[in-house]
């Protein structure tokens, strides 16, 4: 699984907690994580605007279920 970096990827999610994120589709004007490719890893950033929290790391995109697995959390 290669590390893939693409520009302008932004998706929403209603997933809570610290597990795998179920993606809900690209934000208007942005691309989806599907552009990363099934089974590939990428950098990610998560922002919870309600709680005022954030996280960055490296995750793996999975086409089935359209999920992003948090493999390595590098900052909070």
N, C-alpha and C positions, 0 to 999 in steps of 0.2 A: 504494500500500500504506500504509494509515493506521497510526499507532501506536495499539495497543490495550492497555489495562491492565485486568486482571481480578484479583480477590482469590482467594487459596487455590489457586493452581496449583502442583503439585509432581509431578514425574515422575522415574522412575529411568531409567538408561541404563548400558550396559556399554561405551559408546564411549570410546576412549582417544585421546590426541593432541589436536591443535588444530583439527581440521577440523569438518565438519558433524556434529551429534549426532543419532544415531538414538534416538528416544524409545521407552521400553518400557512405558508406561502409567502412569496416575495412582497415587500412593501412597494408601493407605487413608485415607478422610476428606477427600481433596483432589480438585480438578478437574484435567483434562488440558489440555495446550496447544491441543487442538482447539477449546476455547472462545475462543481468540484469533481463529480464523478463517483459512482457507487464504490464504496470501500476505500476511498482515498481520505487522507488526513489533511487538515487545514488549521490555520489559526482562527480563533473565534473570540468575540467579546459579547458578553451578556450584560444588559442594563435593565434593572427593575426600577422603573421611574416612580412607582408607588412607594416602594420601600427605601429608595435612594441607595441601592446597593449595586455592585458590579462585579464582574469576574472576567478574566481573560485566560486563554489556554490553548491547547491543541486538542482537536476532536476528530472523530471519524464519521463521515456522512454515509448513511445507509438508505438506499432507494426504497426498499420495502419498509413501509411504515413511515417513510420520510423523517428519519431521526438523525440527531447528532449526538454521538456518545462523547462524554467528557473524558478524554484519555489522560491528559495532564493539565491540572489547574496550575497556572504559573503566577497568578495574582488575584487578590480580592480586595 
